[in-house]
Amino acid sequence: MGLIKEHSITLKTLSLPSKINRQMETFYNPLMISNRNIAILLLNTLPLKNMNLADPLAGSGIRSLRFLKELAPVKINHLFINDLKENFPKVFQENMALNKIKSSNLSAFNEDANLFLLNRVNDSKKPANFCGYFDYIDLDPFGSPNHFLSAAIARIARGGIIAVTATDTAALTGTYPKVTRRKYWSEPLRNYLMHETGLRILIQKVQLLGVQFDKALRPLLAYSKDHYYRVYFQSEIGKEKCDALLKEHHYFLFCAKCLNFKTSYFNNERCRCHHDFTFAGPLWTGPLLDQKLISHMATNNPFPEEQKLMDILHQESMINVMGFYDSHVLAQHFGKEPVPLATVLKAWKGVRTHFSPTGVKTTKTLEEVARLYS
């Protein structure tokens, strides 16, 4: 047994193994510190108060412990926390005592995550002012979030936030295309754009499950980092909103011969260079980022280690386009030396993207972009 320090929290846990796995007695993943930092930053930035929060896959409980310590006091009405490990409630209470956290507005459970979310409606121990629908649900599983999406969507409140993590990026980026088709109902595309297309495939899958409940799930913040994707959806109710959401599900077409790309309702088009497009999708082609929210997050970020990502996401939110050009990929394609990124950004009137250190989002056409290499 050892102690781990993560920002405001000291965590009592077993010594970490050389490789993180779901069989760990107390699941703690140090690679997800950034994930937890950004969750706290987002919740403190949103104008939401007196929220009922759910952490159905708590692991060590570090996320909820940090919520109790680092979220503004007005944010939490009640925190529901759960993990399937039999000793979880006891270990969580020990870590609360270790961190001198005294709170009456939380409940700890030891249930299957889906049953935990669904059972709170008729829970005799629920707070009097809780109707069974959560204002925030954090899904941070080991692997695919698929198993937990339907229950989370069923129990998210109007205007509520569902945070979804997916660590099965190999499937979403096309390493295992059969898995992508089976789990995410979409065709992947394995090239320099694969992290953006993979993230957008994940978003589309969650949205398709949402519209079954007449819930339109729009991403407020979606990003790719390290070995995972992370999306924060806000739930809006209404058939018309769901129909509008579905209109932004398209195919992403890419020409391997000339590097041209576009979005389309169809997946069998030919490029103007007379080469067949390859395609990804169907996928979400709408905005990945709420510009106003990201601006506030970048300005008021208390985590220095997240500032670079926040600044890039803020830039990226200013140009809402699907796809990007990678300056090194284009240089290689045209047989030229790479151009400095500052020159590229100015020439293309573009912004950086977090999907690639040499990638640029721009509204310029391929012909306009290619002039830099002529």
Backbone torsions as a table, in degrees:
resi	resn	phi	psi	omega
1	MET	NA	134.8	180.0
2	GLY	-139.2	179.5	179.6
3	LEU	-116.4	136.8	177.9
4	ILE	-121.7	136.1	178.3
5	LYS	-105.9	123.2	174.3
6	GLU	-133.2	105.1	-177.2
7	HIS	51.1	-115.0	-173.2
8	SER	-82.8	-5.5	-169.4
9	ILE	-114.5	137.2	167.7
10	THR	-105.5	125.2	-173.4
11	LEU	-113.3	128.9	174.2
12	LYS	-88.2	118.9	-177.5
13	THR	-152.7	168.9	174.5
14	LEU	-70.7	158.4	176.5
15	SER	-58.3	140.3	-176.8
16	LEU	-72.0	134.7	174.8
17	PRO	-74.2	171.0	-179.8
18	SER	-69.7	-24.0	180.0
19	LYS	-132.5	127.6	179.6
20	ILE	-69.9	134.5	176.6
21	ASN	-149.8	162.3	-174.1
22	ARG	-74.2	-12.1	179.7
23	GLN	-84.8	-2.6	179.6
24	MET	-56.6	139.6	-179.2
25	GLU	-58.5	-43.8	173.5
26	THR	-126.7	109.9	-172.7
27	PHE	-80.0	111.4	175.4
28	TYR	-131.8	124.2	-178.5
29	ASN	-115.5	105.9	-179.3
30	PRO	-66.3	-19.5	179.4
31	LEU	-70.8	-13.2	-177.8
32	MET	-100.1	15.0	177.0
33	ILE	-58.8	-44.3	179.2
34	SER	-61.0	-41.4	177.4
35	ASN	-56.1	-45.4	-179.2
36	ARG	-71.5	-38.0	176.8
37	ASN	-57.1	-47.9	-175.4
38	ILE	-69.4	-32.9	175.8
39	ALA	-61.5	-43.7	179.0
40	ILE	-65.8	-43.8	178.6
41	LEU	-60.5	-45.5	-178.9
42	LEU	-63.9	-46.3	-178.3
43	LEU	-65.4	-36.2	177.4
44	ASN	-72.2	-21.9	-179.3
45	THR	-85.9	-38.0	-178.6
46	LEU	-64.1	144.3	-179.6
47	PRO	-82.3	50.0	-179.7
48	LEU	-111.7	137.6	-179.7
49	LYS	-130.0	161.8	176.1
50	ASN	49.8	49.5	-177.5
51	MET	-83.9	146.9	167.8
52	ASN	-98.0	112.4	-173.3
53	LEU	-106.7	144.1	178.5
54	ALA	-124.9	131.7	175.8
55	ASP	-123.1	83.0	-170.3
56	PRO	-77.3	-16.7	-178.5
57	LEU	-125.6	63.8	-164.3
58	ALA	-73.3	-24.8	-177.7
59	GLY	63.0	-116.8	177.7
60	SER	-76.6	-16.7	-176.5
61	GLY	88.8	7.5	-174.9
62	ILE	-62.1	-37.2	-179.0
63	ARG	-62.9	-47.7	-177.9
64	SER	-69.8	-35.0	175.6
65	LEU	-61.0	-42.2	178.7
66	ARG	-69.7	-35.7	175.2
67	PHE	-57.1	-45.6	-177.8
68	LEU	-64.3	-33.4	-177.7
69	LYS	-88.1	-37.5	-165.1
70	GLU	-109.8	-16.6	174.2
71	LEU	-76.6	147.2	176.8
72	ALA	-57.5	141.2	-176.2
73	PRO	-53.8	-30.9	-177.1
74	VAL	-75.8	-8.0	-173.8
75	LYS	-76.4	-37.0	-169.1
76	ILE	-103.3	121.0	166.6
77	ASN	-87.4	-50.5	177.8
78	HIS	-153.0	141.5	178.4
79	LEU	-113.9	120.8	177.1
80	PHE	-104.5	122.3	-174.9
81	ILE	-128.1	142.1	-172.2
82	ASN	-150.1	147.5	167.8
83	ASP	-154.2	149.3	-175.2
84	LEU	-72.1	-20.3	179.1
85	LYS	-60.1	132.6	-173.3
86	GLU	-60.9	-34.2	-175.6
87	ASN	-92.2	9.8	-173.0
88	PHE	-58.9	-51.4	-178.0
89	PRO	-56.0	-40.1	-179.8
90	LYS	-65.7	-46.4	-179.7
91	VAL	-63.9	-39.3	-179.5
92	PHE	-64.6	-42.5	177.9
93	GLN	-63.1	-37.5	177.4
94	GLU	-64.0	-40.1	179.0
95	ASN	-72.2	-30.4	173.1
96	MET	-63.5	-44.7	179.2
97	ALA	-64.4	-40.8	179.6
98	LEU	-59.6	-35.7	-177.8
99	ASN	-97.2	9.6	177.8
100	LYS	55.3	41.2	176.6
101	ILE	-96.9	118.7	176.5
102	LYS	-116.4	115.0	-176.6
103	SER	-147.1	132.6	177.0
104	SER	-98.6	-5.2	-176.0
105	ASN	-99.6	46.1	175.2
106	LEU	-146.5	155.5	176.3
107	SER	-136.9	131.0	179.9
108	ALA	-108.9	137.5	-175.7
109	PHE	-131.1	162.5	177.6
110	ASN	-132.5	80.3	-175.3
111	GLU	-139.4	167.7	166.3
112	ASP	-58.3	139.1	-173.3
113	ALA	-59.5	-41.2	-179.6
114	ASN	-66.9	-43.4	178.3
115	LEU	-65.0	-36.7	177.0
116	PHE	-57.3	-46.4	-179.3
117	LEU	-67.0	-41.7	-175.1
118	LEU	-79.6	-32.0	-175.5
119	ASN	-72.8	-16.3	-175.4
120	ARG	-69.4	-16.6	179.9
121	VAL	-62.4	-43.9	-177.2
122	ASN	-107.6	22.6	-177.4
123	ASP	-73.2	122.3	-179.2
124	SER	-68.4	-19.0	-177.8
125	LYS	-95.8	1.9	-175.8
126	LYS	-69.2	151.8	177.6
127	PRO	-59.9	150.5	-177.1
128	ALA	-60.7	-31.2	-176.8
129	ASN	-96.7	20.5	177.8
130	PHE	-113.4	123.6	-174.1
131	CYS	-93.3	-0.5	-178.8
132	GLY	103.3	-6.1	178.1
133	TYR	-111.6	134.3	-174.3
134	PHE	-93.4	147.9	175.2
135	ASP	-86.5	-20.1	178.5
136	TYR	-151.1	129.0	175.4
137	ILE	-127.1	127.1	-178.5
138	ASP	-109.4	111.6	177.5
139	LEU	-103.0	106.6	-179.5
140	ASP	-129.0	71.9	-174.5
141	PRO	-84.8	172.1	171.0
142	PHE	-90.8	102.9	-177.6
143	GLY	104.2	-137.8	-176.5
144	SER	-79.8	143.9	175.7
145	PRO	-84.7	-0.4	-171.8
146	ASN	-51.6	-40.9	-173.6
147	HIS	-64.5	-18.9	-170.7
148	PHE	-115.0	-3.9	-171.8
149	LEU	-68.3	-44.9	-175.5
150	SER	-61.8	-44.3	179.8
151	ALA	-65.4	-40.4	179.7
152	ALA	-64.3	-44.2	-179.7
153	ILE	-65.3	-38.9	179.5
154	ALA	-63.0	-29.3	-173.3
155	ARG	-109.9	12.6	176.2
156	ILE	-87.2	139.4	-177.8
157	ALA	-79.9	163.6	173.3
158	ARG	-58.0	126.5	-178.3
159	GLY	80.3	0.2	-178.2
160	GLY	-75.6	166.7	-177.0
161	ILE	-114.6	129.3	169.2
162	ILE	-110.2	121.0	176.0
163	ALA	-99.8	125.1	-174.7
164	VAL	-123.3	126.6	172.9
165	THR	-109.1	138.1	172.3
166	ALA	-127.5	123.0	177.5
167	THR	-104.5	0.0	177.9
168	ASP	-88.2	57.3	-175.8
169	THR	-68.2	-23.3	178.5
170	ALA	-61.8	-38.0	177.0
171	ALA	-70.1	-45.1	-174.6
172	LEU	-70.8	-24.2	-179.2
173	THR	-98.0	2.2	171.2
174	GLY	99.8	6.3	175.1
175	THR	-63.8	-37.5	178.6
176	TYR	-125.7	79.6	-173.5
177	PRO	-60.8	-31.8	178.0
178	LYS	-63.1	-36.6	178.2
179	VAL	-67.2	-39.7	178.7
180	THR	-60.4	-45.3	-178.8
181	ARG	-64.9	-40.9	-176.0
182	ARG	-73.0	-44.5	-173.9
183	LYS	-89.1	-29.6	-172.8
184	TYR	-122.1	4.9	172.5
185	TRP	55.1	40.8	-174.6
186	SER	-154.7	161.6	177.2
187	GLU	-98.9	127.2	179.6
188	PRO	-85.3	170.8	178.4
189	LEU	-137.2	117.7	-175.1
190	ARG	-101.5	91.3	173.2
191	ASN	-153.5	-161.9	-175.2
192	TYR	-65.3	-15.1	-179.6
193	LEU	-94.6	7.1	-167.4
194	MET	-65.4	-28.1	-179.7
195	HIS	-75.2	-32.8	174.7
196	GLU	-72.1	-44.9	179.4
197	THR	-64.8	-38.0	178.0
198	GLY	-62.4	-43.2	178.2
199	LEU	-63.1	-41.1	-178.3
200	ARG	-72.4	-29.5	173.9
201	ILE	-66.0	-43.7	176.5
202	LEU	-58.5	-45.7	-178.8
203	ILE	-60.3	-45.3	-179.1
204	GLN	-60.7	-40.9	-178.8
205	LYS	-61.8	-45.8	-179.9
206	VAL	-63.2	-41.9	-179.5
207	GLN	-64.8	-38.0	179.1
208	LEU	-63.9	-36.6	175.0
209	LEU	-68.6	-35.5	-178.9
210	GLY	-66.7	-41.2	-175.7
211	VAL	-66.6	-20.0	175.0
212	GLN	-62.4	-26.6	178.5
213	PHE	-100.0	11.8	-173.8
214	ASP	59.1	33.9	178.1
215	LYS	-114.3	118.8	177.5
216	ALA	-90.6	114.6	-176.0
217	LEU	-102.2	101.9	-178.7
218	ARG	-98.9	132.8	178.9
219	PRO	-71.4	129.1	172.1
220	LEU	-91.0	-34.3	-178.7
221	LEU	-152.5	121.3	178.6
222	ALA	-136.7	129.8	-177.8
223	TYR	-152.0	162.7	176.9
224	SER	-115.0	132.6	-179.3
225	LYS	-151.4	135.5	176.6
226	ASP	52.1	-114.7	-174.3
227	HIS	-107.3	15.8	-173.4
228	TYR	-144.9	163.1	169.8
229	TYR	-111.7	149.3	-179.7
230	ARG	-140.2	129.2	-180.0
231	VAL	-133.9	133.6	172.7
232	TYR	-108.1	114.2	179.6
233	PHE	-102.6	139.8	170.0
234	GLN	-106.8	132.6	-175.1
235	SER	-89.3	125.4	173.4
236	GLU	-118.7	141.3	-175.6
237	ILE	-99.5	137.2	173.3
238	GLY	140.4	139.8	-179.3
239	LYS	-65.4	-39.8	-178.8
240	GLU	-63.6	-40.3	178.6
241	LYS	-66.8	-36.0	176.9
242	CYS	-65.8	-43.4	179.2
243	ASP	-62.0	-40.3	178.8
244	ALA	-64.5	-37.6	179.1
245	LEU	-63.3	-45.2	-177.0
246	LEU	-64.8	-25.1	178.2
247	LYS	-67.7	-13.6	179.0
248	GLU	-101.7	17.1	171.9
249	HIS	-98.4	114.3	-177.7
250	HIS	-136.4	-177.8	169.0
251	TYR	-97.6	149.7	173.3
252	PHE	-107.6	118.7	-176.7
253	LEU	-102.3	137.0	-178.0
254	PHE	-136.6	133.4	178.3
255	CYS	-101.4	114.0	-178.6
256	ALA	-71.1	-18.9	-177.6
257	LYS	-80.4	-45.6	-175.7
258	CYS	-115.4	-4.2	178.9
259	LEU	73.3	14.0	174.8
260	ASN	-72.6	149.9	174.7
261	PHE	-147.0	160.3	-179.1
262	LYS	-164.2	168.6	171.2
263	THR	-107.2	152.3	-177.1
264	SER	-158.7	155.8	171.9
265	TYR	-73.5	-14.7	-174.7
266	PHE	-117.2	153.5	-177.7
267	ASN	-114.9	10.1	-174.9
268	ASN	-121.1	32.2	-178.6
269	GLU	-85.5	163.3	173.6
270	ARG	-109.4	144.0	177.8
271	CYS	-72.0	160.9	178.8
272	ARG	-66.0	-14.8	174.9
273	CYS	-85.4	6.6	176.7
274	HIS	72.2	18.5	175.8
275	HIS	-103.0	143.0	179.3
276	ASP	-67.6	135.2	171.9
277	PHE	-69.7	142.6	159.4
278	THR	-90.2	167.7	-174.9
279	PHE	-147.4	157.6	169.2
280	ALA	-123.3	148.9	175.4
281	GLY	123.3	-174.0	5.0
282	PRO	-65.3	152.9	-177.2
283	LEU	-151.8	170.0	179.0
284	TRP	-76.6	126.7	178.8
285	THR	-112.8	4.7	179.2
286	GLY	-80.9	-171.5	-177.1
287	PRO	-63.6	142.4	174.7
288	LEU	-93.7	-17.1	-170.5
289	LEU	-137.3	137.7	170.7
290	ASP	-86.3	112.6	-170.7
291	GLN	-60.1	-42.9	-178.8
292	LYS	-65.2	-44.2	179.4
293	LEU	-61.9	-46.8	-177.3
294	ILE	-65.4	-35.5	177.7
295	SER	-61.2	-45.9	178.7
296	HIS	-65.6	-39.1	179.7
297	MET	-65.2	-42.7	-179.6
298	ALA	-66.4	-33.4	-178.1
299	THR	-78.1	-33.6	-173.3
300	ASN	-112.6	25.5	-176.7
301	ASN	-74.7	120.7	179.2
302	PRO	-89.8	0.9	-176.9
303	PHE	-110.0	99.7	-177.2
304	PRO	-56.1	-32.9	-177.6
305	GLU	-69.0	-14.7	179.3
306	GLU	-101.2	-2.4	-171.8
307	GLN	-65.7	-39.6	-179.6
308	LYS	-60.5	-46.0	178.6
309	LEU	-64.1	-42.9	-179.4
310	MET	-62.1	-40.3	-179.8
311	ASP	-65.6	-41.6	179.3
312	ILE	-67.2	-42.0	178.0
313	LEU	-63.0	-37.1	177.6
314	HIS	-62.6	-44.4	176.3
315	GLN	-61.1	-45.4	-175.6
316	GLU	-62.6	-32.2	-178.3
317	SER	-67.2	-15.7	-176.6
318	MET	-80.2	-18.8	177.9
319	ILE	-124.5	103.9	-175.5
320	ASN	-91.2	85.9	176.3
321	VAL	-133.0	154.0	175.2
322	MET	-91.8	126.3	180.0
323	GLY	93.1	165.4	178.4
324	PHE	-154.7	163.8	175.1
325	TYR	-102.3	135.2	176.3
326	ASP	-100.8	118.2	-173.3
327	SER	-61.4	-34.1	179.1
328	HIS	-73.5	-37.9	177.1
329	VAL	-63.7	-43.3	178.7
330	LEU	-66.2	-40.6	178.9
331	ALA	-60.4	-43.8	178.6
332	GLN	-64.7	-40.5	-179.3
333	HIS	-61.7	-40.5	-177.8
334	PHE	-92.1	1.9	178.6
335	GLY	68.9	34.4	-178.0
336	LYS	-117.6	165.7	173.1
337	GLU	-75.8	144.2	178.2
338	PRO	-58.7	142.2	178.6
339	VAL	-93.0	140.0	177.5
340	PRO	-51.7	141.3	-174.6
341	LEU	-60.1	-37.4	179.4
342	ALA	-60.5	-38.9	178.0
343	THR	-67.5	-41.2	179.3
344	VAL	-62.1	-47.8	-178.7
345	LEU	-59.5	-41.3	-179.4
346	LYS	-69.4	-44.4	-176.8
347	ALA	-67.3	-37.6	-177.3
348	TRP	-92.5	-3.7	-175.4
349	LYS	50.1	48.8	-174.0
350	GLY	-115.6	-173.7	177.6
351	VAL	-133.2	157.5	177.9
352	ARG	-70.3	157.5	174.5
353	THR	-125.1	144.6	-179.1
354	HIS	-75.3	-9.2	-178.9
355	PHE	-73.1	-20.9	-179.4
356	SER	-157.1	137.0	178.4
357	PRO	-66.9	-17.0	178.6
358	THR	-115.9	16.3	-179.3
359	GLY	-94.7	150.2	-178.3
360	VAL	-137.3	129.2	171.8
361	LYS	-88.9	131.7	-179.2
362	THR	-154.6	156.8	174.6
363	THR	-92.2	1.7	178.5
364	LYS	-67.5	150.6	175.1
365	THR	-79.9	167.8	178.0
366	LEU	-59.6	-40.1	179.4
367	GLU	-61.4	-41.9	179.5
368	GLU	-68.2	-39.2	-179.9
369	VAL	-66.0	-40.1	-173.9
370	ALA	-68.3	-19.0	-180.0
371	ARG	-59.4	-27.1	-179.8
372	LEU	-65.2	-20.5	-176.2
373	TYR	-110.6	8.8	-178.7
374	SER	-85.4	NA	NA
